[in-house]
Amino acid sequence: MKHDDLTAVQKAVTRKIVEALNEFDNVYYEVCNEAWLGGVTIPWQNEIVATIVEAESSMTRKHLIALNLAGLKISEPNPAVSIYNFHHPAPADAVAANYVLDGVIGDNETGFRGRENLAYRTEAWDCIIAGGALFSSLDYSFTPTHPDGSFPDYKSPGGGNSEFRKQLRVLKDFIHGFDFVRMSPDDSVIKACAPAGLRVTRALSENGRAYAIYLRPRTDVDRFTVRWTGAVTPERDETNTFHTVSNDGVRLWVNDQLIIENPRDHKRTENQGAIVLKAGEKATIRMEIYDAGRDAVAQLLWSSASREKAVVPASLLSLPDGSGRGLKAEYFADRKMKSPLLTRTDPEIDFDWSKRSPFATSDHATSVELTLDLPAGEYEAEWLDPKTSERTRREVIYHQGGDKRLTSPAFAEDAALRLTKRAQK
């Protein structure tokens, strides 16, 4: 908006695009991709939106208009905008936060989560069952030499292949099996999920009539926080330099002294801090990290004049109560560490979660018990494998109202439940 002549040209180009594409019913207009990276302002985007609206005002066919956004919450929605697109909003917090706008919330770019289909399949299901209306995955198996999406050896930071595209069809058929425009996200229908902590559940519901419920494992991109506590017993009197390797926020206390602090989102980074320790005397350790997604890593190393840099070994670590070796590890779903997920003993801090999550599912299939809050009625429950589209179980349920427990078929990756009220005869 700083240059009137340039803005006039941009608006003229916009009108030309709208005129040329008006006859087509399979397009929508997104004002600017990744506007936040180039400093593109909201006032300029609103000006382009107004130009589209004005250009179409005399045309019979109108098209949807989209903005591409970063962050979580849309504070000042433009009433002419119908689609709000986010890049890889996994988990689907941006969908849930903006559902009240009564517009289309979309996940329109995926990537940076490795090549395995599970990460992107769970992202798609999570988006749609959270109330999203658009999922557009970047499929790196399409290349100029493989226009059918069959290129197997791409090096790009994402996924994609023919099997994954079949799995997206399973999601499409599942959601189209409901009168989904009458449904809304309602995770409160899920009163409990056992085992707790290792799986995430979402629900869409038309209360008392239809429920779409999705269960998935916690994966590497889920935001989580870890706090390790215990003690280390050095073997010599000397200055010890501690090193942390992390790719998001990290803090380290030794003997209650904060010697490393890098609390903001960052790429894989090594930080260090030094402290004098005495041989044979336990020094308390407390390390906290949070992961904001993508290539999670956490390492605690040390070095000194007598020791080359290496991971602090389990043999020198002890639990806070002195009951064994290693460190007490507390995993949380939030940065404030108010929502516990898992507590265990970690022998040492040497993790690369880019390929395997700390909440990885077991290697064998297991069942999950759901407790749902349902009105009285006769329901049909149908369990689905999102990977293969197999109907793994179907049953009729007679319910008097209130809490109802359902046990899923055993599954190793993810599962979906279609629960519908049967018509009265």
URVEN-V853358 format. One record per residue. N is the residue number from 1. RES is the residue in three letters. SS is DSSP state (alpha for helix, beta for strand, coil for the rest). D_CENTER is the distance of its C-alpha to the mean C-alpha in whole Angstrom. Layout:
n=N res=RES ss=SS d_center=D_CENTER
n=N res=RES ss=SS d_center=D_CENTER
This chain:
n=1 res=MET ss=coil d_center=35
n=2 res=LYS ss=coil d_center=37
n=3 res=HIS ss=coil d_center=39
n=4 res=ASP ss=alpha d_center=41
n=5 res=ASP ss=alpha d_center=42
n=6 res=LEU ss=alpha d_center=39
n=7 res=THR ss=alpha d_center=37
n=8 res=ALA ss=alpha d_center=40
n=9 res=VAL ss=alpha d_center=39
n=10 res=GLN ss=alpha d_center=36
n=11 res=LYS ss=alpha d_center=36
n=12 res=ALA ss=alpha d_center=39
n=13 res=VAL ss=alpha d_center=37
n=14 res=THR ss=alpha d_center=34
n=15 res=ARG ss=alpha d_center=37
n=16 res=LYS ss=alpha d_center=38
n=17 res=ILE ss=alpha d_center=35
n=18 res=VAL ss=alpha d_center=35
n=19 res=GLU ss=alpha d_center=38
n=20 res=ALA ss=alpha d_center=38
n=21 res=LEU ss=alpha d_center=35
n=22 res=ASN ss=coil d_center=36
n=23 res=GLU ss=coil d_center=37
n=24 res=PHE ss=coil d_center=34
n=25 res=ASP ss=coil d_center=32
n=26 res=ASN ss=coil d_center=29
n=27 res=VAL ss=coil d_center=27
n=28 res=TYR ss=coil d_center=26
n=29 res=TYR ss=beta d_center=26
n=30 res=GLU ss=beta d_center=23
n=31 res=VAL ss=coil d_center=25
n=32 res=CYS ss=coil d_center=24
n=33 res=ASN ss=coil d_center=21
n=34 res=GLU ss=coil d_center=19
n=35 res=ALA ss=alpha d_center=22
n=36 res=TRP ss=alpha d_center=20
n=37 res=LEU ss=alpha d_center=21
n=38 res=GLY ss=coil d_center=25
n=39 res=GLY ss=coil d_center=26
n=40 res=VAL ss=coil d_center=26
n=41 res=THR ss=coil d_center=27
n=42 res=ILE ss=alpha d_center=26
n=43 res=PRO ss=alpha d_center=30
n=44 res=TRP ss=alpha d_center=30
n=45 res=GLN ss=alpha d_center=28
n=46 res=ASN ss=alpha d_center=29
n=47 res=GLU ss=alpha d_center=32
n=48 res=ILE ss=alpha d_center=31
n=49 res=VAL ss=alpha d_center=30
n=50 res=ALA ss=alpha d_center=33
n=51 res=THR ss=alpha d_center=35
n=52 res=ILE ss=alpha d_center=33
n=53 res=VAL ss=alpha d_center=34
n=54 res=GLU ss=alpha d_center=38
n=55 res=ALA ss=alpha d_center=38
n=56 res=GLU ss=alpha d_center=37
n=57 res=SER ss=coil d_center=39
n=58 res=SER ss=coil d_center=42
n=59 res=MET ss=coil d_center=40
n=60 res=THR ss=coil d_center=40
n=61 res=ARG ss=coil d_center=36
n=62 res=LYS ss=coil d_center=33
n=63 res=HIS ss=coil d_center=30
n=64 res=LEU ss=coil d_center=26
n=65 res=ILE ss=beta d_center=25
n=66 res=ALA ss=beta d_center=22
n=67 res=LEU ss=beta d_center=21
n=68 res=ASN ss=beta d_center=18
n=69 res=LEU ss=beta d_center=16
n=70 res=ALA ss=coil d_center=14
n=71 res=GLY ss=coil d_center=14
n=72 res=LEU ss=coil d_center=12
n=73 res=LYS ss=coil d_center=16
n=74 res=ILE ss=coil d_center=18
n=75 res=SER ss=coil d_center=22
n=76 res=GLU ss=coil d_center=24
n=77 res=PRO ss=coil d_center=24
n=78 res=ASN ss=coil d_center=26
n=79 res=PRO ss=coil d_center=28
n=80 res=ALA ss=coil d_center=29
n=81 res=VAL ss=coil d_center=25
n=82 res=SER ss=coil d_center=23
n=83 res=ILE ss=beta d_center=20
n=84 res=TYR ss=beta d_center=17
n=85 res=ASN ss=beta d_center=15
n=86 res=PHE ss=beta d_center=12
n=87 res=HIS ss=beta d_center=11
n=88 res=HIS ss=coil d_center=8
n=89 res=PRO ss=coil d_center=6
n=90 res=ALA ss=coil d_center=2
n=91 res=PRO ss=coil d_center=2
n=92 res=ALA ss=coil d_center=6
n=93 res=ASP ss=alpha d_center=8
n=94 res=ALA ss=alpha d_center=10
n=95 res=VAL ss=alpha d_center=11
n=96 res=ALA ss=alpha d_center=12
n=97 res=ALA ss=alpha d_center=14
n=98 res=ASN ss=alpha d_center=16
n=99 res=TYR ss=alpha d_center=17
n=100 res=VAL ss=alpha d_center=20
n=101 res=LEU ss=alpha d_center=21
n=102 res=ASP ss=coil d_center=22
n=103 res=GLY ss=coil d_center=21
n=104 res=VAL ss=beta d_center=19
n=105 res=ILE ss=beta d_center=15
n=106 res=GLY ss=beta d_center=14
n=107 res=ASP ss=beta d_center=11
n=108 res=ASN ss=beta d_center=14
n=109 res=GLU ss=beta d_center=13
n=110 res=THR ss=coil d_center=11
n=111 res=GLY ss=coil d_center=11
n=112 res=PHE ss=coil d_center=12
n=113 res=ARG ss=coil d_center=10
n=114 res=GLY ss=coil d_center=14
n=115 res=ARG ss=coil d_center=16
n=116 res=GLU ss=coil d_center=15
n=117 res=ASN ss=alpha d_center=14
n=118 res=LEU ss=alpha d_center=12
n=119 res=ALA ss=alpha d_center=9
n=120 res=TYR ss=alpha d_center=10
n=121 res=ARG ss=alpha d_center=11
n=122 res=THR ss=alpha d_center=9
n=123 res=GLU ss=alpha d_center=6
n=124 res=ALA ss=alpha d_center=10
n=125 res=TRP ss=alpha d_center=11
n=126 res=ASP ss=alpha d_center=8
n=127 res=CYS ss=alpha d_center=9
n=128 res=ILE ss=alpha d_center=13
n=129 res=ILE ss=alpha d_center=13
n=130 res=ALA ss=coil d_center=11
n=131 res=GLY ss=coil d_center=14
n=132 res=GLY ss=coil d_center=13
n=133 res=ALA ss=coil d_center=16
n=134 res=LEU ss=beta d_center=16
n=135 res=PHE ss=beta d_center=13
n=136 res=SER ss=coil d_center=15
n=137 res=SER ss=coil d_center=14
n=138 res=LEU ss=coil d_center=16
n=139 res=ASP ss=coil d_center=18
n=140 res=TYR ss=coil d_center=20
n=141 res=SER ss=coil d_center=22
n=142 res=PHE ss=coil d_center=24
n=143 res=THR ss=beta d_center=27
n=144 res=PRO ss=coil d_center=30
n=145 res=THR ss=coil d_center=32
n=146 res=HIS ss=beta d_center=30
n=147 res=PRO ss=coil d_center=29
n=148 res=ASP ss=coil d_center=28
n=149 res=GLY ss=coil d_center=25
n=150 res=SER ss=coil d_center=27
n=151 res=PHE ss=coil d_center=26
n=152 res=PRO ss=coil d_center=25
n=153 res=ASP ss=coil d_center=25
n=154 res=TYR ss=coil d_center=23
n=155 res=LYS ss=coil d_center=22
n=156 res=SER ss=coil d_center=20
n=157 res=PRO ss=coil d_center=16
n=158 res=GLY ss=coil d_center=14
n=159 res=GLY ss=coil d_center=15
n=160 res=GLY ss=coil d_center=18
n=161 res=ASN ss=coil d_center=21
n=162 res=SER ss=alpha d_center=23
n=163 res=GLU ss=alpha d_center=21
n=164 res=PHE ss=alpha d_center=18
n=165 res=ARG ss=alpha d_center=20
n=166 res=LYS ss=alpha d_center=21
n=167 res=GLN ss=alpha d_center=18
n=168 res=LEU ss=alpha d_center=17
n=169 res=ARG ss=alpha d_center=21
n=170 res=VAL ss=alpha d_center=20
n=171 res=LEU ss=alpha d_center=17
n=172 res=LYS ss=alpha d_center=20
n=173 res=ASP ss=alpha d_center=23
n=174 res=PHE ss=alpha d_center=21
n=175 res=ILE ss=alpha d_center=20
n=176 res=HIS ss=alpha d_center=23
n=177 res=GLY ss=coil d_center=25
n=178 res=PHE ss=coil d_center=25
n=179 res=ASP ss=coil d_center=26
n=180 res=PHE ss=alpha d_center=23
n=181 res=VAL ss=alpha d_center=24
n=182 res=ARG ss=alpha d_center=25
n=183 res=MET ss=coil d_center=22
n=184 res=SER ss=beta d_center=20
n=185 res=PRO ss=beta d_center=17
n=186 res=ASP ss=coil d_center=18
n=187 res=ASP ss=alpha d_center=16
n=188 res=SER ss=alpha d_center=20
n=189 res=VAL ss=alpha d_center=21
n=190 res=ILE ss=beta d_center=19
n=191 res=LYS ss=beta d_center=22
n=192 res=ALA ss=beta d_center=21
n=193 res=CYS ss=beta d_center=19
n=194 res=ALA ss=beta d_center=21
n=195 res=PRO ss=coil d_center=20
n=196 res=ALA ss=coil d_center=18
n=197 res=GLY ss=coil d_center=15
n=198 res=LEU ss=coil d_center=14
n=199 res=ARG ss=beta d_center=13
n=200 res=VAL ss=beta d_center=11
n=201 res=THR ss=beta d_center=13
n=202 res=ARG ss=beta d_center=13
n=203 res=ALA ss=beta d_center=16
n=204 res=LEU ss=beta d_center=18
n=205 res=SER ss=beta d_center=21
n=206 res=GLU ss=beta d_center=25
n=207 res=ASN ss=coil d_center=26
n=208 res=GLY ss=coil d_center=29
n=209 res=ARG ss=coil d_center=29
n=210 res=ALA ss=beta d_center=25
n=211 res=TYR ss=beta d_center=22
n=212 res=ALA ss=beta d_center=19
n=213 res=ILE ss=beta d_center=17
n=214 res=TYR ss=beta d_center=14
n=215 res=LEU ss=beta d_center=14
n=216 res=ARG ss=beta d_center=11
n=217 res=PRO ss=beta d_center=11
n=218 res=ARG ss=coil d_center=9
n=219 res=THR ss=coil d_center=8
n=220 res=ASP ss=coil d_center=8
n=221 res=VAL ss=coil d_center=5
n=222 res=ASP ss=coil d_center=5
n=223 res=ARG ss=coil d_center=7
n=224 res=PHE ss=beta d_center=10
n=225 res=THR ss=beta d_center=14
n=226 res=VAL ss=beta d_center=17
n=227 res=ARG ss=beta d_center=21
n=228 res=TRP ss=beta d_center=23
n=229 res=THR ss=beta d_center=27
n=230 res=GLY ss=beta d_center=30
n=231 res=ALA ss=beta d_center=33
n=232 res=VAL ss=beta d_center=35
n=233 res=THR ss=beta d_center=38
n=234 res=PRO ss=coil d_center=40
n=235 res=GLU ss=coil d_center=43
n=236 res=ARG ss=coil d_center=44
n=237 res=ASP ss=coil d_center=45
n=238 res=GLU ss=beta d_center=44
n=239 res=THR ss=beta d_center=41
n=240 res=ASN ss=beta d_center=38
n=241 res=THR ss=beta d_center=35
n=242 res=PHE ss=beta d_center=31
n=243 res=HIS ss=beta d_center=29
n=244 res=THR ss=beta d_center=25
n=245 res=VAL ss=beta d_center=22
n=246 res=SER ss=beta d_center=19
n=247 res=ASN ss=coil d_center=16
n=248 res=ASP ss=coil d_center=15
n=249 res=GLY ss=coil d_center=17
n=250 res=VAL ss=beta d_center=20
n=251 res=ARG ss=beta d_center=24
n=252 res=LEU ss=beta d_center=26
n=253 res=TRP ss=beta d_center=29
n=254 res=VAL ss=beta d_center=32
n=255 res=ASN ss=coil d_center=35
n=256 res=ASP ss=coil d_center=34
n=257 res=GLN ss=beta d_center=34
n=258 res=LEU ss=beta d_center=31
n=259 res=ILE ss=beta d_center=31
n=260 res=ILE ss=beta d_center=28
n=261 res=GLU ss=beta d_center=26
n=262 res=ASN ss=beta d_center=23
n=263 res=PRO ss=coil d_center=20
n=264 res=ARG ss=coil d_center=19
n=265 res=ASP ss=coil d_center=16
n=266 res=HIS ss=coil d_center=18
n=267 res=LYS ss=coil d_center=18
n=268 res=ARG ss=coil d_center=19
n=269 res=THR ss=beta d_center=22
n=270 res=GLU ss=beta d_center=25
n=271 res=ASN ss=beta d_center=27
n=272 res=GLN ss=beta d_center=30
n=273 res=GLY ss=beta d_center=32
n=274 res=ALA ss=beta d_center=36
n=275 res=ILE ss=beta d_center=38
n=276 res=VAL ss=beta d_center=41
n=277 res=LEU ss=beta d_center=41
n=278 res=LYS ss=coil d_center=44
n=279 res=ALA ss=coil d_center=44
n=280 res=GLY ss=coil d_center=44
n=281 res=GLU ss=coil d_center=42
n=282 res=LYS ss=beta d_center=39
n=283 res=ALA ss=beta d_center=37
n=284 res=THR ss=beta d_center=34
n=285 res=ILE ss=beta d_center=30
n=286 res=ARG ss=beta d_center=27
n=287 res=MET ss=beta d_center=24
n=288 res=GLU ss=beta d_center=21
n=289 res=ILE ss=beta d_center=18
n=290 res=TYR ss=beta d_center=14
n=291 res=ASP ss=beta d_center=11
n=292 res=ALA ss=coil d_center=9
n=293 res=GLY ss=coil d_center=7
n=294 res=ARG ss=coil d_center=10
n=295 res=ASP ss=coil d_center=13
n=296 res=ALA ss=coil d_center=13
n=297 res=VAL ss=beta d_center=17
n=298 res=ALA ss=beta d_center=19
n=299 res=GLN ss=beta d_center=23
n=300 res=LEU ss=beta d_center=26
n=301 res=LEU ss=beta d_center=29
n=302 res=TRP ss=beta d_center=33
n=303 res=SER ss=beta d_center=36
n=304 res=SER ss=beta d_center=39
n=305 res=ALA ss=coil d_center=43
n=306 res=SER ss=coil d_center=43
n=307 res=ARG ss=beta d_center=40
n=308 res=GLU ss=beta d_center=38
n=309 res=LYS ss=beta d_center=34
n=310 res=ALA ss=beta d_center=32
n=311 res=VAL ss=beta d_center=30
n=312 res=VAL ss=coil d_center=31
n=313 res=PRO ss=coil d_center=32
n=314 res=ALA ss=alpha d_center=32
n=315 res=SER ss=alpha d_center=36
n=316 res=LEU ss=alpha d_center=36
n=317 res=LEU ss=beta d_center=33
n=318 res=SER ss=beta d_center=33
n=319 res=LEU ss=coil d_center=32
n=320 res=PRO ss=coil d_center=32
n=321 res=ASP ss=coil d_center=35
n=322 res=GLY ss=coil d_center=36
n=323 res=SER ss=coil d_center=36
n=324 res=GLY ss=coil d_center=35
n=325 res=ARG ss=beta d_center=33
n=326 res=GLY ss=coil d_center=30
n=327 res=LEU ss=beta d_center=27
n=328 res=LYS ss=beta d_center=26
n=329 res=ALA ss=beta d_center=22
n=330 res=GLU ss=beta d_center=20
n=331 res=TYR ss=beta d_center=16
n=332 res=PHE ss=beta d_center=15
n=333 res=ALA ss=coil d_center=12
n=334 res=ASP ss=coil d_center=13
n=335 res=ARG ss=coil d_center=15
n=336 res=LYS ss=coil d_center=18
n=337 res=MET ss=coil d_center=18
n=338 res=LYS ss=coil d_center=19
n=339 res=SER ss=coil d_center=16
n=340 res=PRO ss=beta d_center=18
n=341 res=LEU ss=beta d_center=16
n=342 res=LEU ss=beta d_center=18
n=343 res=THR ss=beta d_center=21
n=344 res=ARG ss=beta d_center=23
n=345 res=THR ss=beta d_center=26
n=346 res=ASP ss=beta d_center=24
n=347 res=PRO ss=coil d_center=28
n=348 res=GLU ss=coil d_center=27
n=349 res=ILE ss=coil d_center=24
n=350 res=ASP ss=beta d_center=23
n=351 res=PHE ss=beta d_center=20
n=352 res=ASP ss=beta d_center=18
n=353 res=TRP ss=coil d_center=14
n=354 res=SER ss=coil d_center=13
n=355 res=LYS ss=coil d_center=15
n=356 res=ARG ss=coil d_center=15
n=357 res=SER ss=coil d_center=12
n=358 res=PRO ss=coil d_center=14
n=359 res=PHE ss=coil d_center=13
n=360 res=ALA ss=coil d_center=15
n=361 res=THR ss=coil d_center=16
n=362 res=SER ss=coil d_center=20
n=363 res=ASP ss=coil d_center=22
n=364 res=HIS ss=coil d_center=24
n=365 res=ALA ss=coil d_center=23
n=366 res=THR ss=beta d_center=23
n=367 res=SER ss=coil d_center=23
n=368 res=VAL ss=coil d_center=21
n=369 res=GLU ss=beta d_center=23
n=370 res=LEU ss=beta d_center=22
n=371 res=THR ss=beta d_center=24
n=372 res=LEU ss=beta d_center=24
n=373 res=ASP ss=beta d_center=26
n=374 res=LEU ss=beta d_center=28
n=375 res=PRO ss=coil d_center=31
n=376 res=ALA ss=coil d_center=34
n=377 res=GLY ss=beta d_center=35
n=378 res=GLU ss=beta d_center=35
n=379 res=TYR ss=beta d_center=31
n=380 res=GLU ss=beta d_center=30
n=381 res=ALA ss=beta d_center=27
n=382 res=GLU ss=beta d_center=26
n=383 res=TRP ss=beta d_center=23
n=384 res=LEU ss=beta d_center=22
n=385 res=ASP ss=coil d_center=20
n=386 res=PRO ss=coil d_center=17
n=387 res=LYS ss=coil d_center=18
n=388 res=THR ss=coil d_center=22
n=389 res=SER ss=coil d_center=23
n=390 res=GLU ss=coil d_center=25
n=391 res=ARG ss=beta d_center=26
n=392 res=THR ss=beta d_center=26
n=393 res=ARG ss=beta d_center=28
n=394 res=ARG ss=beta d_center=30
n=395 res=GLU ss=beta d_center=31
n=396 res=VAL ss=beta d_center=33
n=397 res=ILE ss=beta d_center=33
n=398 res=TYR ss=beta d_center=35
n=399 res=HIS ss=beta d_center=34
n=400 res=GLN ss=coil d_center=36
n=401 res=GLY ss=coil d_center=33
n=402 res=GLY ss=beta d_center=31
n=403 res=ASP ss=beta d_center=29
n=404 res=LYS ss=beta d_center=28
n=405 res=ARG ss=beta d_center=27
n=406 res=LEU ss=beta d_center=26
n=407 res=THR ss=beta d_center=25
n=408 res=SER ss=coil d_center=23
n=409 res=PRO ss=coil d_center=25
n=410 res=ALA ss=coil d_center=24
n=411 res=PHE ss=beta d_center=21
n=412 res=ALA ss=coil d_center=19
n=413 res=GLU ss=coil d_center=16
n=414 res=ASP ss=beta d_center=15
n=415 res=ALA ss=beta d_center=17
n=416 res=ALA ss=beta d_center=18
n=417 res=LEU ss=beta d_center=20
n=418 res=ARG ss=beta d_center=23
n=419 res=LEU ss=beta d_center=25
n=420 res=THR ss=beta d_center=28
n=421 res=LYS ss=beta d_center=31
n=422 res=ARG ss=coil d_center=34
n=423 res=ALA ss=coil d_center=37
n=424 res=GLN ss=coil d_center=40
n=425 res=LYS ss=coil d_center=43
